[in-house]
Amino acid sequence: MTDTQTERPAVVPATTVAHVLTLDCPESPGIVHAVSGFLLEHGCDIIENKQFDSQLDHHFFMRVHFGSAGDETTIDALREAFEPVAERYGMRWELHRHGTKRRVLIMVSKFEHCLNDLLFRARVGELPAEIVGVVSNHPDHRRTVEWHGIPFFHIPVTADTKPAAEERLLDLVDRLDVELVVLARYMQVLSDDLTRRLDGRAINIHHSFLPSFKGAKPYHQAYARGVKTVGATAHYVNAELDEGPIIAQQVVEVDHTYGPDDLVAAGRDTECKALSNAVRWHCEGRVILHGNRTVVLR
């Protein structure tokens, strides 16, 4: 008697695509149940869930990273199906493919440390960002930027040419389909009109000595006062100079042994780290603007 085995066809797993749903709305019972029930109903599997219920202003924030069977068109069906849920709770919401690289335009003047840091992190895949161009009011960094294979745009700015320069910038934003503008030590004040048009999609970095040490050479002013910490703040740009909603901050301790140059070096490190964190969290859909503050669901 010969043993025989029936060979079963191999089971080919369905293609899985991952998405990120970010939402906020007024607090009310049943929001989490509605979202998780929607995902269950559509055969989705939650990979990571972050949420925050603000007891002070009764507002709810949520970010869900989930997987589903399907392909690139699945997200359109999910968006359409989620609309009634969002409408029921008055949600502001976004649904994106997980890992999608946001199209980023960097602006820089003469200080290049934040620019170099962002270029490197994007190049090695630490940032979910595609840097589609770099704009500067000086020509200094053209060679560095073009070495990375990224277009460089020199747009000089004077008091007389500022309106035209900002129009050129907005033309680039439209033409390159830019999703986020990053001011990586761009030392020009943006007009109120430009900040309104870039609302929620422009990030700036500055040292955290403000408002104590304004103007030129803030680190030298800080040295003269014997500061004990050096830091940096990354925030969304708005009409209030350096006072937009804060996304990320970094602080390091210093002491009497730090001279002005040492403080500058420490400040550069904090600026790079705070800005890269802010850009990464924004691109990952972790930052939700709420009035003049942010909720960062890390």
matplotlib code that plots the C-alpha trace (Angstrom):
import matplotlib.pyplot as plt

x = [0.0, 1.5, 1.0, -0.1, -0.2, -2.5, -0.5, -2.4, -1.8, 0.2, -1.8, -0.7, -1.3, -3.3, -1.4, -1.3, -1.1, -0.7, -2.4, -2.4, -5.7, -5.3, -8.3, -9.5, -13.0, -15.0, -15.1, -18.1, -18.8, -18.2, -15.5, -12.9, -15.6, -16.8, -13.2, -12.2, -15.6, -15.1, -11.7, -13.0, -15.9, -13.5, -11.1, -8.3, -5.8, -4.6, -0.8, -0.5, -3.0, -2.3, -5.0, -5.4, -8.5, -8.0, -9.9, -9.3, -11.0, -13.0, -11.3, -10.2, -7.2, -6.3, -3.8, -4.2, -1.7, -3.4, -3.1, -5.6, -5.8, -5.8, -3.7, -3.0, -6.7, -7.9, -7.3, -9.9, -12.5, -11.6, -11.8, -15.2, -16.5, -15.1, -16.9, -20.2, -18.3, -16.3, -19.4, -21.2, -18.6, -17.5, -14.0, -11.2, -9.3, -6.7, -6.0, -2.7, -0.7, 1.8, 5.4, 4.3, 7.1, 5.8, 7.1, 9.3, 10.8, 13.7, 14.5, 17.9, 20.2, 23.9, 23.9, 23.9, 23.9, 20.1, 20.1, 22.9, 21.2, 17.9, 19.6, 21.5, 18.5, 16.3, 19.1, 19.5, 15.7, 15.4, 12.8, 9.7, 10.3, 11.2, 13.1, 12.0, 14.0, 16.0, 15.4, 18.0, 18.4, 22.2, 23.9, 26.4, 24.9, 24.1, 27.0, 26.0, 22.4, 23.0, 25.5, 22.4, 20.6, 18.1, 17.2, 18.6, 16.7, 18.5, 15.9, 17.5, 15.4, 15.6, 13.0, 12.0, 12.0, 10.4, 6.8, 8.1, 10.4, 7.5, 5.4, 8.3, 8.3, 4.6, 4.9, 7.5, 5.3, 2.5, 4.7, 6.6, 3.4, 5.0, 3.3, 5.6, 8.0, 10.9, 12.7, 16.1, 17.6, 16.1, 16.9, 14.1, 10.8, 7.9, 5.0, 1.6, 0.0, 2.6, 2.3, -1.5, -1.1, 1.3, -0.7, -0.1, 2.4, 5.5, 7.9, 10.6, 13.5, 15.0, 17.2, 15.3, 16.9, 14.0, 12.7, 15.6, 18.4, 17.1, 19.0, 22.6, 24.9, 22.4, 24.9, 27.4, 24.6, 23.9, 27.5, 27.6, 24.7, 26.1, 23.3, 23.0, 21.0, 21.0, 18.0, 16.0, 12.3, 10.7, 7.2, 4.7, 5.0, 2.4, 2.1, 3.5, 7.3, 8.8, 5.7, 3.8, 2.5, 5.4, 6.1, 9.5, 12.1, 15.6, 17.6, 21.2, 22.9, 25.9, 28.1, 30.8, 33.4, 31.5, 32.7, 30.6, 31.8, 31.0, 27.5, 27.1, 28.1, 25.7, 23.0, 23.6, 23.1, 19.8, 18.5, 19.2, 17.6, 14.5, 13.9, 14.4, 12.0, 9.4, 9.7, 9.6, 6.5, 4.7, 5.5, 4.4, 1.0, 1.7, 1.1, -2.4, -2.8, -5.3, -5.6, -2.1, -0.8, -0.1, -0.8, 2.0, 0.9, 4.3]
y = [0.0, 3.3, 6.5, 9.4, 13.0, 15.6, 18.7, 21.9, 25.0, 27.6, 30.3, 33.7, 36.4, 39.4, 42.5, 44.7, 48.5, 50.7, 54.0, 56.8, 58.4, 61.6, 63.4, 65.9, 66.9, 68.1, 65.5, 63.2, 59.6, 56.9, 58.4, 55.6, 53.0, 54.6, 54.7, 51.2, 49.8, 51.4, 49.9, 46.4, 46.7, 47.4, 44.5, 46.8, 45.9, 48.6, 48.7, 51.7, 54.0, 57.3, 59.5, 62.5, 63.8, 67.3, 67.8, 71.6, 72.4, 69.2, 68.3, 64.9, 64.0, 60.7, 59.2, 55.6, 53.7, 50.7, 48.1, 46.8, 44.4, 46.1, 48.2, 51.9, 52.6, 51.3, 54.6, 56.3, 53.8, 54.2, 58.0, 57.9, 55.4, 57.3, 60.6, 59.8, 58.9, 62.1, 64.2, 62.6, 63.8, 67.0, 65.8, 67.5, 64.5, 63.3, 59.9, 59.2, 56.2, 55.3, 56.1, 58.6, 61.2, 64.7, 67.2, 69.7, 73.0, 74.3, 78.0, 79.0, 82.1, 81.9, 79.5, 76.0, 73.6, 73.0, 72.7, 70.1, 68.2, 68.0, 67.0, 64.2, 62.9, 62.9, 61.2, 58.3, 57.9, 59.3, 61.8, 60.8, 63.8, 64.4, 67.7, 69.1, 72.3, 74.8, 78.5, 81.0, 84.8, 84.1, 81.9, 80.3, 76.8, 76.1, 73.6, 71.6, 71.5, 70.5, 67.8, 66.2, 66.3, 68.9, 72.1, 75.3, 78.6, 81.9, 84.6, 87.8, 89.9, 93.6, 96.0, 96.9, 93.4, 91.6, 91.4, 90.1, 87.6, 86.2, 85.8, 83.8, 81.7, 81.0, 80.2, 77.6, 76.2, 75.7, 74.5, 72.0, 70.8, 71.6, 70.3, 71.8, 74.8, 74.6, 77.8, 76.3, 79.5, 81.7, 85.2, 87.1, 88.1, 86.8, 89.1, 88.7, 87.8, 85.0, 83.6, 83.4, 81.6, 79.1, 78.6, 75.2, 74.2, 76.3, 75.5, 77.8, 77.3, 79.8, 79.8, 79.8, 82.9, 85.0, 87.3, 87.9, 88.2, 89.8, 91.1, 90.4, 87.9, 86.4, 83.8, 86.6, 88.3, 85.0, 84.5, 87.9, 87.0, 83.6, 81.4, 77.9, 76.4, 76.6, 75.6, 75.9, 76.0, 74.7, 76.1, 76.8, 80.2, 82.8, 86.6, 86.8, 86.8, 83.6, 83.0, 80.4, 77.2, 75.2, 71.7, 70.7, 72.1, 71.0, 72.1, 71.4, 72.4, 74.6, 76.3, 78.9, 77.0, 77.6, 80.6, 82.3, 80.0, 76.9, 78.3, 78.8, 75.2, 73.9, 76.0, 74.6, 71.1, 72.0, 73.8, 70.8, 68.3, 70.4, 71.2, 67.7, 66.4, 68.9, 68.1, 64.4, 64.5, 66.8, 64.5, 61.5, 63.1, 63.3, 67.1, 68.5, 72.3, 73.4, 77.2, 78.6, 75.3, 71.8, 68.3, 65.9, 62.3, 60.5]
z = [0.0, -1.1, 1.0, -1.0, -0.1, -1.6, -2.3, -1.4, -3.3, -1.5, 0.2, -1.2, 1.4, 0.3, -0.3, 2.8, 2.6, 5.7, 6.3, 9.0, 10.1, 12.1, 13.5, 16.1, 17.2, 20.2, 23.0, 23.1, 24.0, 21.4, 19.2, 19.8, 19.4, 16.1, 14.7, 15.8, 14.6, 11.2, 10.9, 12.0, 9.5, 6.7, 7.6, 8.9, 11.6, 14.0, 14.3, 16.6, 18.2, 20.0, 21.5, 23.8, 25.5, 26.6, 29.9, 29.8, 26.6, 26.0, 22.7, 21.4, 19.3, 17.7, 15.3, 14.1, 12.1, 10.5, 7.8, 5.3, 2.4, -0.9, -3.2, -4.0, -4.7, -1.3, 0.4, -1.8, -0.8, 2.8, 2.6, 1.1, 3.6, 6.6, 5.7, 7.5, 10.7, 10.5, 9.9, 12.8, 15.3, 13.5, 12.9, 11.1, 9.7, 7.2, 5.8, 4.2, 3.1, 5.8, 4.7, 2.0, 1.6, 1.9, -0.6, 1.2, 0.2, 2.4, 2.8, 4.1, 4.3, 5.3, 8.2, 6.7, 9.7, 9.7, 5.9, 5.9, 8.7, 6.8, 3.5, 5.2, 7.2, 4.1, 2.0, 4.5, 5.0, 8.5, 7.3, 5.4, 3.1, -0.5, -0.6, -4.0, -3.8, -1.7, -1.8, -0.6, -0.6, -1.0, -3.6, -1.1, -0.8, -4.4, -4.8, -1.7, -2.6, -6.2, -5.1, -3.5, -6.8, -5.6, -7.5, -5.9, -6.4, -5.6, -4.8, -3.6, -1.2, -0.6, 0.8, -2.7, -4.2, -1.2, -2.7, -6.0, -4.2, -2.2, -5.3, -6.8, -3.7, -3.9, -7.6, -6.7, -3.9, -6.5, -9.3, -7.2, -5.4, -2.1, 1.1, 3.7, 3.7, 6.2, 7.2, 8.1, 9.5, 6.8, 8.0, 6.4, 8.0, 6.0, 5.2, 7.0, 3.7, 3.0, 6.5, 6.0, 2.7, 4.3, 7.4, 9.0, 6.4, 7.2, 10.1, 11.5, 13.9, 16.3, 19.4, 22.7, 24.2, 22.9, 24.2, 26.5, 24.0, 20.8, 17.8, 16.7, 18.5, 21.0, 22.1, 23.0, 25.0, 26.7, 27.6, 29.2, 31.4, 32.3, 31.0, 32.2, 29.3, 25.6, 23.5, 20.3, 19.4, 16.2, 15.5, 12.8, 11.2, 11.8, 11.7, 15.2, 14.7, 16.3, 18.4, 16.3, 17.7, 19.1, 17.7, 19.2, 21.6, 22.6, 25.7, 26.8, 30.0, 29.8, 32.5, 33.1, 31.1, 27.8, 25.9, 23.2, 20.4, 22.6, 23.2, 19.4, 18.8, 21.4, 20.0, 16.5, 17.8, 19.5, 16.4, 14.1, 16.5, 17.2, 13.6, 12.3, 15.0, 14.0, 10.3, 10.9, 13.2, 10.8, 7.8, 9.8, 10.6, 14.3, 14.8, 15.1, 15.3, 17.9, 18.2, 19.1, 20.3, 19.0, 20.1, 19.0, 19.1, 19.3]

ax = plt.figure().add_subplot(projection="3d")
ax.plot(x, y, z, "-o")
ax.set_aspect("equal")
plt.show()
